Amino acid sequence: MAEAREPKRPRNPTGTGRAGKGAPVRKPARPASAGGSAASRQQAARKGSATGASRKPAGAGRAGAAPGAKGAGTAGAGTERYLRHDDSLRAKIAGFGVTFREMFRPVVTEQYPEEKLPTQPRFHGRHQLNRHPDGLEKCVGCELCAWACPADAIYVEGADNTDEERYSPGERYGRVYQINYLRCILCGLCIEACPTRALTMTNEYELVSKDRAGMIYEKQDLLATLAPGMEQPPHPMAPGTTERDYYLGRVTGAGERRTPGSGDAGREPHHERGDHHEREEEVQR
């Protein structure tokens, strides 16, 4: 077995030769017998490579490239492009195209309120409580319109009809009906909720008043005017008719029951209901 060699003695700290008698002896960084862990050796290797990595000088760069050459080239191209478009006649007058176009258009002035232009057929205006052809009210006081209103602008109180005092076909009618147009947003949800088509919307849009109380419309303000052949309620229903006959539009303006024609014998009730609604929509238009 070979004998273990002792490590060489370190050099003199001054670097002039071997250490003398009085010179301190430096200990080796790592004894020969101690190999050290692999992790410590890898860490030392990484530290050495990072410390000794070559770096470019501060002034080093592309050969022959002047400072700011790239930025200067881009700015120059943009300036050239801008000047080329600015010299064209089209670019000079493009900004005034809208101005010149409006200068030669005729001015249309609406002489409101002396002249009122017609609105669209489906325009949402003031509400109207409709009547049956004999004058009885279509509202049955169910309060569904008040429940459907998102603005809480409708107030309804229902009451019972009697044989001596009847305002609508069936059991009940709307005794109190109010719409607060300070809250109403004219969305039309109340129209969709009405089961008897009693509430519709007209094209009237002039809803103004000098005080807040005038914007709360009562039942008499919303009821449709009496057409020829109608009778002011309360009055009894047409002889020989039922609430269903009124709902299906089988009552005439003279307070008589309309006799179905030969073509109506095999028709379903919901078809008649749809035709009745279509006729009412045409009248509202």
C-alpha positions in Angstrom: 0.0 0.0 0.0 1.3 3.4 -0.9 2.0 5.8 1.8 -0.2 8.8 2.2 1.5 12.0 1.1 1.3 15.1 3.1 0.1 18.2 1.3 2.7 20.6 0.2 3.4 23.5 2.4 1.8 26.7 1.3 3.8 29.4 -0.2 4.8 32.5 1.6 2.0 35.1 1.8 4.3 37.5 0.2 4.8 35.2 -2.7 8.6 35.4 -2.6 9.3 31.7 -1.7 8.8 29.1 0.9 7.6 30.2 4.2 10.2 30.9 6.8 10.3 30.0 10.3 8.4 33.0 11.5 5.9 33.1 8.6 2.3 31.9 9.4 1.4 28.7 7.6 -1.8 28.8 5.6 -4.1 25.8 6.0 -5.2 24.0 2.9 -8.8 24.8 1.7 -9.7 21.1 1.9 -7.7 18.2 3.3 -6.7 15.5 0.9 -8.5 12.9 3.0 -11.8 14.8 3.0 -13.5 14.6 -0.4 -16.5 16.9 0.4 -20.1 16.4 -0.8 -21.1 16.5 -4.4 -23.6 19.3 -3.8 -20.9 21.6 -2.3 -18.6 20.9 -5.3 -21.4 21.7 -7.8 -22.2 24.9 -5.9 -18.6 26.0 -6.0 -18.4 25.2 -9.7 -21.5 27.3 -10.5 -20.1 30.2 -8.4 -16.8 30.1 -10.2 -18.4 30.0 -13.7 -20.7 32.9 -12.8 -17.8 34.9 -11.4 -15.6 34.2 -14.4 -18.2 34.7 -17.1 -17.1 36.9 -19.9 -18.9 40.2 -20.3 -19.1 42.5 -23.2 -17.5 45.9 -22.8 -19.8 48.8 -22.1 -19.1 50.4 -25.5 -19.3 47.1 -27.4 -22.1 46.7 -30.0 -22.7 46.1 -33.7 -19.8 47.1 -35.8 -20.4 50.5 -37.4 -23.8 51.1 -35.7 -24.1 54.6 -34.5 -26.1 55.4 -31.3 -29.8 55.9 -32.0 -29.5 54.7 -35.6 -32.5 52.4 -35.3 -34.8 54.9 -33.7 -33.8 57.6 -36.2 -34.6 55.3 -39.1 -38.1 54.6 -37.9 -38.9 58.2 -37.2 -37.6 59.1 -40.6 -39.9 56.6 -42.3 -43.0 57.8 -40.4 -42.2 61.4 -41.1 -41.8 60.7 -44.8 -45.1 58.8 -44.9 -46.9 61.6 -43.0 -45.6 64.3 -45.4 -46.5 62.3 -48.4 -50.2 62.0 -47.3 -50.3 65.5 -46.1 -49.5 66.8 -49.5 -52.5 65.2 -51.2 -55.6 67.2 -51.7 -57.8 64.4 -50.5 -56.2 64.5 -47.0 -56.7 68.2 -46.8 -60.4 68.2 -47.3 -61.3 64.8 -45.8 -61.9 66.4 -42.4 -64.4 68.8 -43.8 -66.5 66.2 -45.6 -69.2 66.0 -43.0 -69.3 69.8 -42.7 -69.7 70.4 -46.4 -72.3 67.7 -46.7 -74.5 69.2 -44.0 -74.2 72.7 -45.4 -76.2 71.9 -48.5 -78.9 69.7 -46.9 -82.3 71.3 -46.5 -83.2 72.1 -42.9 -86.4 70.5 -41.7 -88.0 72.3 -38.8 -90.9 70.7 -36.9 -93.4 73.4 -36.0 -94.4 71.8 -32.7 -96.9 72.0 -31.1 -98.8 73.6 -34.1 -97.8 70.7 -36.3 -97.5 67.2 -34.9 -95.9 64.4 -36.9 -97.5 61.0 -36.7 -95.9 58.4 -34.4 -95.1 54.8 -35.2 -98.1 52.4 -34.8 -96.5 50.6 -31.9 -95.5 53.7 -30.1 -96.0 53.5 -26.3 -98.1 56.4 -25.1 -100.9 57.1 -22.6 -102.9 54.1 -21.4 -106.5 53.5 -22.2 -109.2 51.3 -20.5 -111.3 49.8 -23.3 -115.0 49.0 -23.5 -117.1 46.2 -25.0 -119.3 47.1 -28.0 -122.3 47.7 -25.8 -120.4 50.1 -23.4 -119.5 47.7 -20.6 -116.0 47.9 -19.3 -113.5 45.2 -20.1 -111.5 45.6 -16.9 -112.5 42.9 -14.3 -110.4 44.3 -11.4 -107.9 41.4 -11.3 -105.0 43.7 -10.5 -102.6 41.7 -12.6 -101.4 44.9 -14.3 -100.5 46.4 -10.9 -98.5 43.3 -10.0 -96.7 43.3 -13.4 -95.7 47.0 -13.2 -91.9 47.3 -12.3 -92.3 50.9 -11.3 -95.3 50.4 -8.9 -97.2 53.0 -10.8 -100.6 51.3 -11.0 -103.2 51.0 -8.2 -106.3 49.0 -8.7 -109.2 48.2 -6.4 -111.8 45.7 -7.5 -115.5 45.4 -6.5 -118.4 43.0 -7.2 -121.0 43.6 -9.8 -124.6 43.3 -9.0 -127.7 42.8 -11.1 -128.8 46.4 -10.3 -125.4 47.9 -10.9 -123.2 46.2 -13.5 -120.1 47.8 -15.0 -118.5 44.8 -16.7 -119.4 41.3 -17.7 -118.8 38.7 -15.0 -118.4 39.0 -11.3 -116.0 41.9 -10.7 -115.0 45.3 -12.2 -112.3 47.9 -11.5 -113.8 50.3 -9.0 -110.6 52.3 -8.6 -108.0 52.6 -11.3 -105.0 54.9 -11.0 -101.8 55.3 -13.0 -99.1 57.5 -11.6 -97.2 58.9 -14.7 -94.5 60.4 -12.5 -93.4 56.7 -12.0 -94.6 55.1 -15.2 -91.8 54.2 -17.6 -94.2 53.2 -20.5 -92.7 49.7 -20.8 -95.9 48.0 -21.7 -95.6 45.1 -19.3 -99.0 45.8 -17.9 -100.5 45.4 -21.4 -99.0 41.9 -21.6 -100.4 40.9 -18.2 -104.0 42.0 -18.9 -106.1 38.8 -19.5 -109.1 40.6 -21.1 -107.3 43.2 -23.3 -108.9 45.9 -21.2 -105.7 47.9 -21.0 -103.9 49.1 -24.1 -101.6 52.0 -25.0 -102.4 54.8 -27.3 -100.1 57.0 -29.4 -100.7 60.1 -27.2 -97.4 61.3 -25.8 -98.3 64.7 -24.4 -98.3 63.9 -20.7 -97.7 67.3 -18.9 -99.3 69.0 -16.0 -98.7 72.1 -13.9 -98.6 70.1 -10.6 -97.7 66.6 -9.5 -101.3 65.7 -8.7 -102.3 66.2 -12.3 -99.9 63.4 -13.4 -102.0 60.8 -11.5 -104.6 59.7 -13.9 -107.9 58.4 -12.5 -110.3 55.8 -14.0 -112.4 58.5 -15.7 -109.3 59.9 -17.4 -108.3 56.5 -18.8 -111.6 55.2 -20.0 -112.3 55.2 -23.7 -114.9 57.5 -25.0 -118.3 56.1 -25.8 -118.6 55.2 -29.5 -122.0 55.2 -31.3 -124.1 52.3 -30.2 -122.6 52.2 -26.7 -124.5 52.8 -23.5 -123.0 54.4 -20.4 -122.7 51.7 -17.6 -124.0 50.6 -15.3 -126.5 48.5 -17.3 -127.2 44.8 -17.6 -125.5 42.5 -20.1 -127.1 41.8 -23.5 -130.0 39.3 -23.3 -129.0 35.7 -23.7 -125.3 36.4 -23.4 -122.6 35.2 -21.0 -119.2 36.5 -20.0 -117.6 34.2 -22.5 -119.7 35.7 -25.3 -118.3 39.1 -24.4 -114.8 37.8 -24.2 -115.0 36.2 -27.6 -116.5 39.3 -29.2 -119.9 37.9 -29.9 -121.8 41.0 -28.6 -122.7 43.8 -31.0 -122.9 47.5 -30.3 -126.7 47.4 -30.0 -126.4 45.1 -27.0 -127.4 42.0 -28.9 -125.7 38.6 -29.3 -124.0 38.1 -32.6 -125.1 34.8 -34.2 -122.2 32.8 -35.5 -122.2 32.2 -39.2 -122.1 28.9 -40.9 -118.3 29.1 -41.2 -118.0 29.4 -37.5 -119.6 26.2 -36.5 -116.5 24.1 -36.4 -114.1 26.7 -35.1 -112.3 26.3 -31.9 -112.8 28.9 -29.1 -109.1 29.8 -29.0 -109.2 30.6 -32.7 -112.1 33.0 -32.2 -110.2 34.5 -29.3 -107.1 35.1 -31.5 -109.3 36.7 -34.2 -110.9 39.0 -31.7 -107.5 40.1 -30.5 -106.3 40.8 -34.0 -109.4 42.9 -34.7 -108.8 44.9 -31.5 -105.1 45.4 -32.5 -106.2 46.7 -35.9 -108.6 49.2 -34.2 -105.8 50.4 -31.9 -103.5 51.0 -34.8 
